[in-house]
Amino acid sequence: MISPSDVSPHGRSRTAGVVTPAYGSSEAGPAGLPDSGRFRPRRVAGAVRPGAADEVACLVRAAAAARTPLHPVSTGRNWGLGSALPVDDDALLLDLSGLDRIRDVDIRRGFAVVEPGVTQGALTGRLAGTDRMLNLTGASRHTSVIGNILERGVGLHRPRAEDLAGLELVLADGELARTGWWPSPGGPAVVQPHGRGPSLNHLFTQASWAVVTAAVVRLLPRPRTVRILPAVFPPGRLAEAVDTLRAWTAGGLVPATTKIYDPVAARTYGIREATGPDGACLAHLALTGDADVTAALAGVLTARLRQDSCPLSEGPERAADAEVHAAYAGEHDPGDALFRRKTGGCCARCVDRSRGLLMFLPVVPFEGGAVETAATLIDAAREEGTARPGIMMNVLDADTIDHVVTLRFDPADPLSTAAAHRTLDRMHVSFAAHGWPPYRPDIDHPPAAATDPVLHRRLVGALDPHGVFARGRFAPPPDR
Ligand SMILES: Cc1cc2nc3c(=O)[nH]c(=O)nc-3n(C[C@H](O)[C@H](O)[C@H](O)COP(=O)(O)OP(=O)(O)OC[C@H]3O[C@@H](n4cnc5c(N)ncnc54)[C@H](O)[C@@H]3O)c2cc1C
């Protein structure tokens, strides 16, 4: 067991806690470790919060000596997937939110060097008024840039994995290492995430064999104009609408960044039942670039949306208002206004305590028939008493669309909580049967086996043979 004395004088240690929330318990968890998903109770050995990167190596060595597996988190706001909780019992939480320095920003070359505690809001604020922006996600401004990149989350402009240029790591034996591209006087001057030779960055994303203490994050050129066209369609025309959007994406009429919202998710943007008893689906078609380019594309799209044969039609302007435009433009939003709209007014600090939400994130072919099948599977999985989930779809490219299924439940009601978990279990089974498992599992559904067991075993043997790091959500059970 690690004690506060194992941390250098600058480090802060948080109170150890026993994680014993029961499904449906009104208590979200122990102080400091609440979880909006109300997952299976976890027992943790405690929590440590270093204040600087050099303290992390000491903590890793101390954890190895004490044989207490470490579970690193950046800001621990992985809502719906387990938040800060580990997969297995008895891990020590390594809370890296205290490492919150923006070490470097290079506007000309387009990168920032950030530590795990740097939030989307902090980096966005730092970039205000410059020609560069962060590829924001739709989550709170108080979530970590690194935490989401390590999840390989999805930003508004591209998958977050594409924003990663380099990682600074503490390995299981406490040694420091770097992967990918880093600014250095003698090194390559152009940001090249893959560099020369083996490309190692993504060996450490969706992985649990090192602690990340900093990353080089690529910044996008800030577009001169942002134009988000809202388009709506009846739920009964889902397959046709998706096929139309796929054709527009493949044809280069819209970039592969379209977001599609089912009638429940569309309510966030003011689309309500007024559109009909079943509500309406909404799509955000995001056009960015020089004003004449976005105007020309908007003209072509608007003409197509007005055609009688088109399953989609123009949506009301309020469905893509100033807050939506600001997010795509990477603008600072200190009040976290758009996020609060999505959580019914809840701020980042209160989500884990006062909301019940689970997330299911399957990747589905970008085809009308497949997306319609996915909607049917979600509906069929619903347990009696489970509210209709919100479904948001992120177009990733012309062939792939990931789904964000958000199950909401009353965390104070044991029946509602248990029903939501049974619905989640069923979706895992039915989507896996179609070959559409989630690209990010939650803490109750880690994979049963590695997809590439031979390599996996060798990498574990090389990087963390003694289990210094707790099993993550992406790893099969250890065969040590
Ligand atoms: C309304 C709403 C909207 C959302 N929108 C989006 C969205 O648009 N896109 C999206 O991707 N997600 C979205 N999310 C999901 C989620 O909240 C985010 O993905 C969030 O960024 C993850 O939490 P975090 O940044 O605190 O990361 P953390 O919880 O700190 O980290 C995530 C995981 O990465 C690993 N990890 C973190 N830091 C380290 C480290 N330093 N070293 C080693 N391993 C580490 C750990 O396994 C950890 O569990 C949304 C959630 C809600 C409620």
The ligand as a MOL file (V3000), in Angstrom:
LIG
                    3D

  0  0  0     0  0            999 V3000
M  V30 BEGIN CTAB
M  V30 COUNTS 53 58 0 0 0
M  V30 BEGIN ATOM
M  V30 1 C -22.8610 15.0190 -22.8440 0
M  V30 2 C -21.6150 14.2450 -23.1610 0
M  V30 3 C -20.9840 14.4390 -24.3680 0
M  V30 4 C -19.8310 13.7110 -24.6940 0
M  V30 5 N -19.2550 13.9330 -25.8980 0
M  V30 6 C -18.1640 13.2130 -26.2690 0
M  V30 7 C -17.5900 13.4130 -27.5630 0
M  V30 8 O -18.0190 14.2410 -28.3600 0
M  V30 9 N -16.5190 12.6480 -27.8940 0
M  V30 10 C -15.9850 11.7240 -27.0350 0
M  V30 11 O -15.0170 11.0530 -27.3990 0
M  V30 12 N -16.5220 11.5210 -25.8080 0
M  V30 13 C -17.5920 12.2390 -25.4060 0
M  V30 14 N -18.1390 12.0320 -24.1460 0
M  V30 15 C -17.5730 10.9800 -23.2470 0
M  V30 16 C -16.5080 11.3560 -22.1370 0
M  V30 17 O -17.0330 12.1710 -21.1660 0
M  V30 18 C -15.2280 11.8930 -22.7380 0
M  V30 19 O -14.6810 10.9460 -23.6280 0
M  V30 20 C -14.1510 12.3480 -21.7260 0
M  V30 21 O -13.2500 13.1370 -22.4610 0
M  V30 22 C -13.3170 11.2550 -21.0500 0
M  V30 23 O -12.9600 11.6740 -19.7380 0
M  V30 24 P -11.5710 12.3840 -19.3730 0
M  V30 25 O -11.2070 13.3160 -20.4470 0
M  V30 26 O -11.7060 12.8730 -17.9970 0
M  V30 27 O -10.5490 11.1640 -19.4710 0
M  V30 28 P -10.1420 10.1720 -18.2910 0
M  V30 29 O -11.3620 9.5960 -17.6770 0
M  V30 30 O -9.1760 10.7910 -17.3820 0
M  V30 31 O -9.3510 9.0970 -19.1450 0
M  V30 32 C -9.9900 8.1500 -19.9450 0
M  V30 33 C -9.2320 6.8250 -19.8200 0
M  V30 34 O -7.9420 6.9460 -20.4210 0
M  V30 35 C -6.9270 6.3330 -19.6090 0
M  V30 36 N -6.0260 7.3950 -19.1680 0
M  V30 37 C -6.3860 8.6760 -18.9270 0
M  V30 38 N -5.3300 9.4180 -18.6260 0
M  V30 39 C -4.2640 8.5970 -18.6340 0
M  V30 40 C -2.8720 8.8150 -18.4330 0
M  V30 41 N -2.4080 10.0250 -18.1720 0
M  V30 42 N -2.0320 7.7560 -18.5400 0
M  V30 43 C -2.5110 6.5340 -18.8590 0
M  V30 44 N -3.8190 6.2740 -19.0830 0
M  V30 45 C -4.6960 7.3020 -18.9760 0
M  V30 46 C -7.6300 5.6430 -18.4720 0
M  V30 47 O -7.9040 4.3270 -18.8490 0
M  V30 48 C -8.9550 6.3990 -18.3710 0
M  V30 49 O -9.9910 5.5900 -17.9020 0
M  V30 50 C -19.3000 12.7530 -23.7810 0
M  V30 51 C -19.9270 12.5670 -22.5510 0
M  V30 52 C -21.0800 13.3030 -22.2450 0
M  V30 53 C -21.7480 13.0660 -20.9190 0
M  V30 END ATOM
M  V30 BEGIN BOND
M  V30 1 1 1 2
M  V30 2 1 2 3
M  V30 3 2 2 52
M  V30 4 2 3 4
M  V30 5 1 4 5
M  V30 6 1 4 50
M  V30 7 2 5 6
M  V30 8 1 6 7
M  V30 9 1 6 13
M  V30 10 2 7 8
M  V30 11 1 7 9
M  V30 12 1 9 10
M  V30 13 2 10 11
M  V30 14 1 10 12
M  V30 15 2 12 13
M  V30 16 1 13 14
M  V30 17 1 14 15
M  V30 18 1 14 50
M  V30 19 1 15 16
M  V30 20 1 16 17
M  V30 21 1 16 18
M  V30 22 1 18 19
M  V30 23 1 18 20
M  V30 24 1 20 21
M  V30 25 1 20 22
M  V30 26 1 22 23
M  V30 27 1 23 24
M  V30 28 2 24 25
M  V30 29 1 24 26
M  V30 30 1 24 27
M  V30 31 1 27 28
M  V30 32 2 28 29
M  V30 33 1 28 30
M  V30 34 1 28 31
M  V30 35 1 31 32
M  V30 36 1 32 33
M  V30 37 1 33 34
M  V30 38 1 33 48
M  V30 39 1 34 35
M  V30 40 1 35 36
M  V30 41 1 35 46
M  V30 42 1 36 37
M  V30 43 1 36 45
M  V30 44 2 37 38
M  V30 45 1 38 39
M  V30 46 1 39 40
M  V30 47 2 39 45
M  V30 48 1 40 41
M  V30 49 2 40 42
M  V30 50 1 42 43
M  V30 51 2 43 44
M  V30 52 1 44 45
M  V30 53 1 46 47
M  V30 54 1 46 48
M  V30 55 1 48 49
M  V30 56 2 50 51
M  V30 57 1 51 52
M  V30 58 1 52 53
M  V30 END BOND
M  V30 END CTAB
M  END
